[in-house]
Amino acid sequence: MHGRWFLCGAILVAILKGCCGLSLEADLITRLMTGYNREARPVEDASTAVQVDLDMALAQVIDVNDREQLITINVWLRHFWYDEHLKWNASDYGGITSIRLTSTTIWTPDIILYNNVFDEGFAQQPEVKAIVNSDGYVTFLYPFTFKASCLINVEFFPYDEQSCPLKFSSWAYDGFSLNVTNRAPSGDLSNFIRNEEWTITELRAIRSEAYYSCCPEPYPDVTFYIIMKRESLYYLYYVVAPCIIILIISLLSFAMPPDSGEKLSLSTTMLLALVVFMQIVAENLPTTSRYIPFIGRYFGAIIAVVSLSSMLSIWILSFHFTNPNPKPPATWLKRLLRMERRDEWAEWLFCGCCRMVQSRSGFKIRRLSERSNQDVNLRKQNRPKSNTVSPMPTSSPNGNVFHHDEKLQRQTTVPPLVTNSDAALLQKIDTIISEIQQTREEREQKEREEAIVNEWKEVAARLDRCLLITFFLVSVIVNASMTWLPK
């Protein structure tokens, strides 16, 4: 019987203790809020400044808009200060050392971001609870999404490193009423969500004091500098790599035969493609006239190389398609291109573009023709006029015209009297000889012109090979500069 009463008494004591515990916290909050004015600074002495410590944890970099020079981030802000109106003796309230109060019911510092860019739809300061300790120490933690202005310097894009400041300070209180300091020399990056475009290298916190034209009092502020480095792989793969391919294709125009008719159009098409790529990149960069971005200088160098190659292609085509009555190439030019000497390195370098065999065969034919022409003229001069008879001329297998029997020519003479039929025959023979000589001269002139044209074609082919190697080296140097990280 006594055991039952003891058990009921223990249960009743436990219930009363729980109820008293709940009522103690409620009584504590009621006592603290009674007569509390959230508009007044939480200090007993009005001349004392409220000490507010700031800290920030960077949660995520949502977007960095290079063209509009804006950064959108999600941060966790942390404010710490002492409220002298929120103190109690923990032993008087069952050992309660901390309570949670809604931030709208107590005094909170009006800490704002000075370079904030207001945009509809972005979160405002949420109504979260602040942690209040028995000694009056208040911890106010809340998440916030900022869209802040940030001067984006893209001089070394896409290898740029940006420093975006976030300046926090009180708007209404000066330094004599509210002193803002940084809790630590750097922010918290332990909970940062990795960004695919930017790597956060440092979150530095610096306190400073500013004086404004409106007021003589100092306004302290804490500025968090987000130091971030751009990941360049995306731009190397989608922008630089296609430019390198376009450049290589445009340089291959030097290896294209001029007779194909596509030598110049290929370079022009590649040039237009580069201009389009440059415009696409320029649309995402801020408009500035103070400097030229690194990738803009790269595009400029590539376009200059392709443009110069197009102009030189026109120059090469003028050599290849020379005028109908050309002059032979200058001797110094042929020596420079090793056309008159057969060096092993020159034969290897200009392999596939030598046309000297055709030219030399043409000169050989020309020399043989000139020699036969001299023989014909000599025999024509030695042929007797009306008192000598010349046998019927015949042609040798090599094209030279000679008499049937030279010995007989020296001994035989025509009788003093020549008939009309013999005179007509001699006239026809002279006409045939003149026509043969004229035909031979025309053929020799054509072969001579073809030989000179072939020489110019060989000059064009060798110049193409030299320019291909030169521009290839230039393109290697230009593209290698993109792998160098500017300091």
QUIQUIUR-V619827 format. One record per backbone hydrogen bond with DSSP energy under -0.5 kcal/mol. CO is the residue of the C=O (numbers start at 0). NH is the residue of the N-H. If there is no record, write none. Layout:
# QUIQUIUR-V619827
co:CO nh:NH
co:CO nh:NH
This chain:
# QUIQUIUR-V619827
co:0 nh:4
co:1 nh:5
co:2 nh:6
co:3 nh:7
co:4 nh:8
co:5 nh:9
co:6 nh:10
co:7 nh:11
co:8 nh:12
co:9 nh:13
co:10 nh:14
co:11 nh:15
co:12 nh:16
co:13 nh:17
co:14 nh:18
co:15 nh:19
co:16 nh:20
co:17 nh:21
co:18 nh:22
co:19 nh:23
co:20 nh:24
co:21 nh:25
co:22 nh:26
co:23 nh:27
co:24 nh:28
co:25 nh:29
co:26 nh:30
co:27 nh:31
co:28 nh:32
co:29 nh:33
co:32 nh:34
co:32 nh:35
co:35 nh:37
co:36 nh:39
co:40 nh:42
co:41 nh:83
co:43 nh:45
co:44 nh:47
co:49 nh:51
co:49 nh:178
co:50 nh:52
co:51 nh:180
co:52 nh:79
co:53 nh:182
co:54 nh:77
co:55 nh:57
co:55 nh:187
co:56 nh:58
co:56 nh:75
co:58 nh:192
co:59 nh:61
co:59 nh:73
co:62 nh:71
co:63 nh:65
co:64 nh:68
co:64 nh:69
co:68 nh:149
co:69 nh:64
co:70 nh:72
co:70 nh:147
co:71 nh:61
co:71 nh:62
co:72 nh:145
co:73 nh:58
co:73 nh:59
co:74 nh:76
co:74 nh:143
co:75 nh:56
co:76 nh:141
co:77 nh:54
co:78 nh:139
co:79 nh:52
co:80 nh:137
co:81 nh:83
co:82 nh:85
co:87 nh:89
co:88 nh:91
co:88 nh:92
co:89 nh:92
co:89 nh:94
co:89 nh:95
co:90 nh:93
co:92 nh:95
co:94 nh:96
co:96 nh:133
co:98 nh:131
co:100 nh:129
co:101 nh:104
co:101 nh:105
co:102 nh:105
co:108 nh:110
co:109 nh:111
co:109 nh:170
co:111 nh:113
co:111 nh:168
co:112 nh:115
co:114 nh:148
co:115 nh:117
co:118 nh:121
co:125 nh:127
co:127 nh:102
co:129 nh:100
co:129 nh:131
co:130 nh:132
co:130 nh:138
co:131 nh:98
co:132 nh:135
co:133 nh:87
co:135 nh:82
co:135 nh:137
co:136 nh:132
co:137 nh:80
co:137 nh:139
co:138 nh:130
co:138 nh:140
co:139 nh:78
co:141 nh:76
co:142 nh:125
co:143 nh:74
co:143 nh:145
co:145 nh:72
co:146 nh:116
co:147 nh:70
co:149 nh:151
co:150 nh:152
co:151 nh:153
co:153 nh:156
co:154 nh:293
co:155 nh:158
co:156 nh:294
co:159 nh:229
co:161 nh:227
co:162 nh:164
co:163 nh:225
co:165 nh:167
co:165 nh:223
co:166 nh:113
co:167 nh:221
co:168 nh:111
co:173 nh:176
co:173 nh:177
co:176 nh:49
co:177 nh:179
co:178 nh:51
co:180 nh:53
co:184 nh:204
co:186 nh:188
co:187 nh:57
co:188 nh:191
co:191 nh:193
co:192 nh:60
co:196 nh:230
co:197 nh:194
co:197 nh:199
co:198 nh:200
co:198 nh:228
co:201 nh:226
co:202 nh:186
co:203 nh:224
co:205 nh:222
co:207 nh:220
co:209 nh:218
co:211 nh:214
co:217 nh:174
co:217 nh:219
co:218 nh:209
co:219 nh:169
co:220 nh:207
co:221 nh:167
co:221 nh:223
co:222 nh:205
co:222 nh:224
co:223 nh:165
co:223 nh:225
co:224 nh:203
co:224 nh:226
co:225 nh:163
co:225 nh:227
co:226 nh:200
co:226 nh:201
co:227 nh:161
co:228 nh:198
co:229 nh:231
co:231 nh:235
co:232 nh:236
co:233 nh:237
co:234 nh:238
co:234 nh:239
co:235 nh:240
co:238 nh:242
co:239 nh:243
co:240 nh:244
co:241 nh:245
co:242 nh:246
co:243 nh:247
co:244 nh:248
co:245 nh:249
co:246 nh:250
co:247 nh:251
co:249 nh:252
co:250 nh:253
co:251 nh:254
co:252 nh:255
co:256 nh:259
co:257 nh:260
co:261 nh:265
co:262 nh:266
co:263 nh:267
co:264 nh:268
co:265 nh:269
co:266 nh:270
co:267 nh:271
co:268 nh:272
co:269 nh:273
co:270 nh:274
co:271 nh:275
co:272 nh:276
co:273 nh:277
co:274 nh:278
co:275 nh:279
co:276 nh:280
co:277 nh:281
co:278 nh:282
co:279 nh:283
co:280 nh:283
co:281 nh:284
co:285 nh:287
co:290 nh:292
co:292 nh:296
co:293 nh:297
co:294 nh:298
co:295 nh:299
co:296 nh:300
co:297 nh:301
co:298 nh:302
co:299 nh:303
co:300 nh:304
co:301 nh:305
co:302 nh:306
co:303 nh:307
co:304 nh:308
co:305 nh:309
co:306 nh:310
co:307 nh:311
co:308 nh:312
co:309 nh:313
co:310 nh:314
co:311 nh:315
co:312 nh:316
co:313 nh:317
co:314 nh:318
co:315 nh:319
co:316 nh:320
co:319 nh:321
co:322 nh:325
co:329 nh:333
co:330 nh:334
co:331 nh:335
co:332 nh:336
co:333 nh:338
co:333 nh:339
co:334 nh:337
co:340 nh:342
co:342 nh:346
co:343 nh:347
co:344 nh:348
co:345 nh:349
co:347 nh:350
co:349 nh:352
co:354 nh:358
co:355 nh:359
co:356 nh:360
co:357 nh:361
co:358 nh:362
co:359 nh:363
co:360 nh:364
co:361 nh:365
co:362 nh:366
co:363 nh:367
co:364 nh:368
co:365 nh:369
co:366 nh:370
co:367 nh:371
co:368 nh:372
co:369 nh:373
co:370 nh:374
co:371 nh:375
co:372 nh:376
co:373 nh:377
co:374 nh:378
co:375 nh:379
co:376 nh:380
co:377 nh:381
co:378 nh:382
co:384 nh:387
co:386 nh:413
co:393 nh:401
co:395 nh:398
co:399 nh:395
co:401 nh:393
co:404 nh:408
co:405 nh:409
co:406 nh:410
co:407 nh:411
co:415 nh:417
co:418 nh:422
co:419 nh:423
co:420 nh:424
co:421 nh:425
co:422 nh:426
co:423 nh:427
co:424 nh:428
co:425 nh:429
co:426 nh:430
co:427 nh:431
co:428 nh:432
co:429 nh:433
co:430 nh:434
co:431 nh:435
co:432 nh:436
co:433 nh:437
co:434 nh:438
co:435 nh:439
co:436 nh:440
co:437 nh:441
co:438 nh:442
co:439 nh:443
co:440 nh:444
co:441 nh:445
co:442 nh:446
co:443 nh:447
co:444 nh:448
co:445 nh:449
co:446 nh:450
co:447 nh:451
co:448 nh:452
co:449 nh:453
co:450 nh:454
co:451 nh:455
co:452 nh:456
co:453 nh:457
co:454 nh:458
co:455 nh:459
co:456 nh:460
co:457 nh:461
co:458 nh:462
co:459 nh:463
co:460 nh:464
co:461 nh:465
co:462 nh:466
co:463 nh:467
co:464 nh:468
co:465 nh:469
co:466 nh:470
co:467 nh:471
co:468 nh:472
co:469 nh:473
co:470 nh:474
co:471 nh:475
co:472 nh:476
co:473 nh:477
co:474 nh:478
co:475 nh:479
co:476 nh:480
co:478 nh:481
co:479 nh:482
co:480 nh:483
co:482 nh:484
co:483 nh:485
